[in-house]
Structures are given as structure tokens and as C-alpha cells.
Amino acid sequence: MNRALERTSAFDVLNYTLMTLLCVITLYPFLYLLAMSLSPADVSFTTLKIIPEKVTLDNFRQVLGYPNIRSGFLNSISRTAVGTLLSVVTTMAAAYVLSKPYFPHRRFWTQLILLTMFFSGGLIPTYLLIKDLGLTNNLGALVLPSMISAFQLLVTRNFLASLPAEPEESAKIDGANDIVILLKIVLPLSLPILVTLALWNMVSHWNSWFDSLLYMTDPSKEVLQVVMRRIVLDGQMDVMSTAIPEDRPHVSTETIKAATLMVTTLPIVAVYPLLQKYFVKGMLVGSVKG
């Protein structure tokens, strides 16, 4: 008994040590980047410190003063909101149907969806389809190709299949149809997987930039990630000099890069802690039961 407790304690210590090390490795680059973005331009980052000696918001002021930054923010927010809403609605509707035992050939359709995970539509066919549909420079080009994911659909289907059947059967006896059951019974019970779906798609849409670079030829339609990458990649100081007032101090390229990356990262970092509880619960239930 004592040996078993000793092995358990040793395992716990090893487990906690590894988890702590993983947290440090994960969080340190973010904290280092945050410290760099808040530091004046004349501070050298030759050490690995994460606490800045002096704090200033000049880097963020200059990044937020860049041309097209406001339109980039609005485009990213629109894309994230519309894309997330469409993905959650379509995924929930399809998963609800697939989770019902009375759905014809349910096993076949589930296996067919699973098979699509091994194939990709390809960049050129997708581009030609978007162009033929006239969706270039349109929000639809950014949200429609990624509206539904086979992986998310199967995880959601597993979650819905694990829900108790008694509330739905009672509602059917009372005369409720499938839409009423889905809206008033299934959705309230599916809050963890709904939040999980929302977070997956929020992060995906917010961080996506290549499709915007491909489909959006109008600079005012570009998302924030594209605008930010232009600041970082296109000879930052030459580009930034058009937006920097003469009375502002000169800043280094490194601090501008750090502030640029923080501007794109902070919105997602701020949202995640609010939904973390439901996200973890949805991941566990959806991955264990099937």
C-alpha cells in the first residue's frame, strides 16, 4: 500500500513538473513579446528578460496609426463573426441529423464524411470556383469554403449522440417537432460543444490571412492579419514613416514587430479565459463518447 502511494506521489511530482515546464515553454514567448512591445525603442533585448525596465505605448500608437488598420480590424471582426456563426449553425444542424438513429444510412454518411478528412479541395480548384461565382473581394470568399469541417462535424455528432434521449422523447409526446426540440432542448444541453465549436472557428478565422491575400485585391477589403504582415515584412520603417508624426520618437523595428504581433494576438487571448470551462468540457465529452 505504501509502495503504491509512493509510486503515485512520484508520478504526480513528475506529472506536475512536466506540466509546469510545458506551461513555461508555452507562455514565455508570449510574455517576452509583450515585454518587447511595451518597451521604448532604445532598449536592447539581448537578454531573456520578460519584465520591461520602462513601459510605453508608443509602439501600439504607431501600429494603430498605420493606413488601413481600421478597415483591417473591421474586416477581421466581420469575417470572424459571420464565419463562426455560419460554421456553428451548419455543423450543429448536420450533426444533429447524423446523431439520430432513425436517419437513413447514418453509418454510411458518417464514414463518407470521415473519408473526406483525407482529401483536400486544392487551392486552384477552390480559387477558380470562387472566381466563377463572382465572390472575389467579397466576404463570402473567406467564410464559405471553411463553413463546415468534417472533424468538427464528427466531434459534434458524437457529443449529441451522448445526450440522454428522455427529454426529447417527452417533448415528442407533447407534440414538439424536430426544430423545437433542437432549439429548446438540444441546444441548451449542448453549450460545451457550442462553445468549443465557436472557439475553434473564431481562432481559425481570426488567424487566417492567405485566403484574404488570394481573394481580396482591394486593400480596403483585406483582413487585419494581411495588414499586419505588411507592416512586419515590407520594410517596416519605410512604410511606417508615412504614418508617424514628426513629433513622435523614432522606434526600432523589433518593438514595432512585437506590438504588431500583440495587436493580432490579444483579442483571442482575451476571449479564451472567458470560455475555457466550456471549451475543456466540450473537448473531453466529444472525444471520449461516440
Residue pairs with C-beta under 8 A, 6 or more apart in sequence:
28 50
30 265
30 269
31 50
32 48
32 50
33 258
33 261
33 262
33 265
34 50
34 258
34 262
35 49
35 50
35 51
35 52
36 45
36 52
36 254
36 255
36 258
37 59
37 60
37 255
37 258
37 259
37 261
37 262
38 52
38 55
38 56
38 57
38 59
39 45
39 52
39 53
39 54
39 55
39 56
39 255
40 54
40 56
40 58
40 249
40 251
40 255
41 58
41 59
41 249
41 250
41 251
41 252
41 255
42 252
43 52
43 53
43 54
43 255
45 254
58 248
58 249
58 251
59 251
59 255
59 256
59 258
59 259
60 259
60 262
60 263
61 248
62 240
62 243
62 244
62 248
62 251
62 256
62 259
63 69
63 228
63 231
63 256
63 259
63 260
63 263
64 263
65 243
65 244
66 227
66 231
66 239
66 240
66 243
67 242
67 243
68 219
68 220
68 222
68 227
69 224
69 227
71 220
71 221
71 222
72 222
72 223
72 224
72 225
72 226
72 227
72 228
73 224
75 212
75 221
75 222
75 223
75 224
76 205
76 206
76 223
76 224
76 225
78 139
79 139
79 142
79 143
79 205
79 208
79 212
79 223
80 202
80 205
80 206
82 139
82 143
83 142
83 143
83 146
83 147
83 201
83 204
83 205
84 198
84 201
84 202
84 205
86 143
86 144
86 147
87 146
87 147
87 148
87 149
87 152
87 197
87 201
88 194
88 197
88 198
88 201
90 147
90 148
91 148
91 149
91 152
91 153
91 156
91 197
92 156
92 182
92 187
92 190
92 194
92 197
93 182
94 148
94 153
94 157
95 153
95 156
95 157
95 159
95 160
96 160
96 182
96 186
97 103
98 106
98 109
98 110
98 113
98 153
98 157
99 157
99 160
99 161
100 106
103 109
110 154
110 157
113 150
113 153
113 154
114 150
114 154
116 150
117 150
117 151
121 145
123 214
126 145
127 214
127 215
130 136
130 141
130 145
130 215
133 140
135 141
135 144
135 215
136 215
136 216
136 217
137 215
137 216
137 217
137 218
137 221
138 215
141 211
141 215
141 216
142 205
142 208
142 211
142 212
142 215
142 216
142 223
143 205
145 211
146 201
146 204
146 205
146 208
149 200
152 197
152 200
152 201
155 193
155 196
155 286
155 287
156 193
156 197
156 286
158 286
158 287
158 289
158 290
159 190
159 192
159 193
159 282
159 285
159 286
159 289
160 186
160 190
160 193
161 289
161 290
162 285
162 289
162 290
163 186
163 189
163 190
167 185
167 189
168 181
168 185
168 186
171 180
171 181
171 184
171 185
172 181
176 184
176 185
187 194
191 278
192 278
192 279
192 281
192 282
192 285
193 282
193 285
193 286
194 278
194 282
195 275
195 278
195 279
195 282
196 278
196 279
196 282
196 283
196 286
197 282
198 275
199 271
199 272
199 275
199 279
202 268
202 271
203 268
206 225
206 264
206 267
206 268
207 225
207 264
207 268
208 223
208 225
209 223
209 225
209 226
209 229
212 221
212 222
212 223
212 225
212 226
213 222
213 226
216 222
216 223
216 226
224 263
224 264
225 264
228 260
228 261
228 263
228 264
230 239
231 239
231 240
231 256
231 257
231 260
232 257
232 260
232 261
236 253
236 256
236 257
237 253
237 256
240 256
272 279
